[in-house]
Amino acid sequence: MVRIAVYGTLRRGKPLHGYLHGARFLGEEWIEGYELYFDGLPYAVKGAGRLKVEVYEVDGEVFEDINTLEVGAGYTPVEVETGFGRAILWEVSSPRGFRVESGDFDDV
C-alpha cells in the first residue's frame, strides 16, 4: 500500500476522485510549507502557507495510474509528513495562476 495526499481534483466530490477506487480514506488535514495556486488546475508549490489535503492508502496499481496522470501533467511526486504518516504529494516547482489564500481547493 502507498499513502498519498491529494489537494485538488482527486479530492472527494471533485472530477478525478474516481481514480481512487478501492482507496482507504485516512482523513483530512492541513500541511504546512505549501501554497495552493490555480489556473484551471490546482498546483501545490513549496512556500510559507498551508494546504488542505485528504490522505488515502492506495494499492500499487492505483498509485501508478495516479502517478502517471500527475507526472504527465507536469507535477513531481514528493514525500510529505502528515498526521497519518509520510505520504506522496504532487507539486510543481513554480507558481502558476493565482494564489488561493486559504490553501483549500474548495475556495477556488
Beta strands, then each sheet from edge to edge (+ up, - down):
strand 1: 2-6
strand 2: 24-38
strand 3: 42-58
strand 4: 76-82
strand 5: 85-91
strand 6: 98-100
sheet 1: 1+ 3- 2+ 6-
sheet 2: 4+ 5-
end
